[in-house]
Structures are given as structure tokens and as C-alpha cells.
């Protein structure tokens, strides 16, 4: 018969090992984000190669009920063209036009839509102002990309817009 005393230390060791593994994975993910900034990639080739939502029948399972919103500032995507193709490096020109209140740039969130979406906001924060996002030469790998942009005004009204484009 097994007693708690016999299994307790083992389960404690497994719990500690699991916690260390999670911490290691979190640190590795953060290191990846930092190294992608140093390498100059807005989206890394490894991230671009991750599973696409287009590969799933019916789209992404986490996207049920999600739709674009335009209650907050208008998001005008000038470059790259939605549905268009661009050669790298890619020029990004996105304007935020206030509707009812000033644009709150701290509310900005930019996500690459994949099976497991990932946030690239911190990578482009230096290029974002209340007027929009301007990047002359963004390093983005070849392939099709879907990016979701979300921004709110000072009153909290949020707008969300997606763009799909291909880098040649």
C-alpha cells in the first residue's frame, strides 16, 4: 500500500520540474521576441511558418463570433494593400483617424492571425503614434499574412481591423 509520504516528495519534484519547464518556455519565448527585434524582423520566418488558420476547415476555432469593430478611431490601411502583394521590405502606412475622442496609442494591439495568434505590438511600438503606424522598410518573410490591428480612443471605444497581404 502506498502512503502519501512515499508519493509526496515525488509529486513535489514533478511539480517543481513542471514549474521550471514552464518558466524556461516562457523565458525562451521572451528571448525569441527580443532576438527578433535585434534581427530586425517584424514577423520572424519561424513565426510565419507556423500553422495558418486558412489550413483549417471552417477557419480558426478561437475566432467564433469575432468580427471587425469600428466604434473607435477609424483604422485606414494605406500600405500594404488589403489583399495585395508587396515585395520585401514592406512599407507599412496605417492611419488612425479620431471619431469621438483622441486616439489612445497605449491601447494599440497588433496580432498576426495564425492557428495560435501572436502579438507583435512591442516590435512596432516605436513606429506607432496617435496618428498611426509608419514603417518604411519592415522585414517580413515571403508568404501570406493576416494581421489584426486594434486601437481605442480616450473614452475606450475600440476599433478592430484585419488586413491580408502577401509578401513576394
C-alpha positions as CSV (number, residue, x, y, z in Angstrom):
1,X,0.0,0.0,0.0
2,X,1.3,3.4,-1.0
3,X,1.2,6.2,1.6
4,X,1.2,9.9,1.0
5,X,4.7,10.2,2.5
6,X,6.1,7.9,-0.2
7,X,4.5,9.7,-3.2
8,X,4.6,13.3,-1.7
9,X,8.3,14.0,-2.5
10,X,7.9,12.5,-6.0
11,X,4.9,14.6,-6.8
12,X,6.7,17.7,-5.3
13,X,9.7,17.0,-7.5
14,X,7.4,16.6,-10.6
15,X,5.6,19.8,-9.7
16,X,8.8,21.7,-9.3
17,X,10.2,20.3,-12.6
18,X,6.9,21.2,-14.3
19,X,7.1,24.8,-13.0
20,X,10.8,25.1,-14.1
21,X,9.8,23.8,-17.6
22,X,7.0,26.4,-17.9
23,X,9.4,29.1,-16.7
24,X,12.0,28.0,-19.2
25,X,9.5,28.0,-22.0
26,X,8.2,31.5,-21.1
27,X,11.8,32.8,-20.9
28,X,12.6,31.2,-24.3
29,X,9.5,32.8,-25.8
30,X,10.5,36.2,-24.5
31,X,14.1,35.7,-25.7
32,X,12.7,34.9,-29.2
33,X,10.7,38.1,-29.2
34,X,13.8,40.1,-28.1
35,X,16.0,38.4,-30.7
36,X,13.5,39.1,-33.4
37,X,13.8,42.8,-32.6
38,X,17.6,42.6,-32.8
39,X,17.4,40.8,-36.1
40,X,15.1,43.4,-37.4
41,X,12.2,41.1,-38.2
42,X,8.6,42.4,-37.6
43,X,7.5,38.8,-38.2
44,X,10.2,36.1,-38.0
45,X,10.5,33.4,-40.6
46,X,9.7,30.8,-37.8
47,X,6.5,32.6,-36.9
48,X,5.5,33.0,-40.5
49,X,5.9,29.2,-40.9
50,X,3.6,28.4,-38.0
51,X,0.2,26.8,-38.8
52,X,-2.2,29.1,-40.6
53,X,-5.9,29.5,-39.9
54,X,-6.5,29.0,-43.6
55,X,-5.3,25.4,-43.3
56,X,-8.3,24.6,-41.0
57,X,-11.7,23.8,-42.4
58,X,-14.1,26.5,-41.2
59,X,-11.3,28.8,-40.0
60,X,-9.8,29.2,-36.6
61,X,-11.6,27.6,-33.7
62,X,-10.8,30.6,-31.5
63,X,-12.4,33.1,-33.9
64,X,-16.1,32.2,-33.3
65,X,-18.1,35.4,-33.0
66,X,-15.1,37.7,-33.6
67,X,-15.7,40.5,-36.1
68,X,-14.3,43.8,-37.0
69,X,-15.5,46.7,-34.9
70,X,-15.5,50.4,-35.9
71,X,-16.8,52.1,-32.7
72,X,-13.4,53.7,-32.0
73,X,-10.9,55.5,-34.3
74,X,-11.1,54.7,-38.0
75,X,-8.2,52.5,-39.0
76,X,-7.1,53.4,-42.5
77,X,-4.7,50.8,-44.0
78,X,-2.9,52.5,-46.9
79,X,0.1,50.2,-47.3
80,X,0.3,47.3,-47.9
81,X,-2.9,47.0,-49.8
82,X,-5.5,44.7,-48.3
83,X,-5.5,41.5,-50.4
84,X,-2.5,42.9,-52.3
85,X,1.1,41.7,-52.9
86,X,4.3,43.5,-51.9
87,X,8.0,42.9,-52.4
88,X,10.1,43.0,-49.3
89,X,11.0,45.0,-47.4
90,X,7.4,46.1,-46.9
91,X,6.3,49.7,-46.4
92,X,3.6,50.0,-43.7
93,X,1.4,53.0,-43.6
94,X,-1.7,52.9,-41.3
95,X,-3.6,56.0,-40.2
96,X,-5.7,56.4,-37.1
97,X,-8.5,58.9,-37.5
98,X,-10.2,60.0,-34.3
99,X,-14.0,59.9,-34.2
100,X,-15.3,60.9,-30.8
101,X,-12.1,61.3,-28.8
102,X,-8.3,61.3,-29.0
103,X,-6.6,58.1,-30.1
104,X,-5.1,56.3,-27.1
105,X,-1.9,54.8,-28.6
106,X,-1.3,52.8,-25.4
107,X,-4.4,50.7,-26.3
108,X,-2.8,49.6,-29.6
109,X,-2.6,45.9,-30.2
110,X,-1.3,44.2,-33.4
111,X,-1.6,40.5,-33.8
112,X,-0.6,38.1,-36.5
113,X,-3.5,35.8,-37.1
114,X,-2.4,32.1,-37.1
115,X,-3.8,28.9,-35.5
116,X,-2.3,30.3,-32.4
117,X,-2.2,34.1,-32.9
118,X,0.8,36.1,-31.6
119,X,1.2,39.7,-30.6
120,X,3.8,41.9,-32.4
121,X,2.7,45.2,-30.8
122,X,6.0,45.7,-28.8
123,X,8.0,45.2,-32.0
124,X,6.4,48.2,-33.7
125,X,5.6,50.4,-30.8
126,X,8.5,52.7,-31.7
127,X,6.8,53.4,-35.1
128,X,3.3,54.0,-33.6
129,X,1.8,57.4,-32.8
130,X,-1.7,58.7,-32.2
131,X,-1.7,59.4,-36.0
132,X,-0.9,55.8,-37.0
133,X,1.9,53.4,-37.8
134,X,4.6,54.3,-40.3
135,X,7.4,51.9,-41.2
136,X,9.4,52.5,-44.3
137,X,11.1,49.0,-44.6
138,X,9.5,46.3,-42.4
139,X,11.3,42.9,-42.6
140,X,8.5,40.4,-43.2
141,X,9.2,37.0,-44.7
142,X,7.7,35.8,-48.0
143,X,4.2,34.3,-47.8
144,X,0.6,35.2,-47.0
145,X,0.0,37.1,-43.8
146,X,-3.1,38.2,-41.9
147,X,-2.7,41.0,-39.3
148,X,-5.3,42.3,-36.9
149,X,-5.0,45.9,-35.7
150,X,-6.9,47.1,-32.7
151,X,-6.9,50.6,-31.2
152,X,-9.2,52.6,-28.9
153,X,-9.9,56.2,-28.1
154,X,-9.6,58.0,-24.8
155,X,-13.2,57.0,-23.9
156,X,-12.4,53.3,-24.5
157,X,-14.3,52.9,-27.8
158,X,-12.3,50.3,-29.8
159,X,-11.9,49.6,-33.5
160,X,-10.5,46.4,-34.9
161,X,-9.5,45.8,-38.5
162,X,-7.7,43.0,-40.3
163,X,-5.5,43.1,-43.4
164,X,-4.4,40.2,-45.5
165,X,-1.5,40.6,-47.8
166,X,1.3,38.5,-49.5
167,X,5.0,39.2,-49.5
168,X,6.7,38.0,-52.6
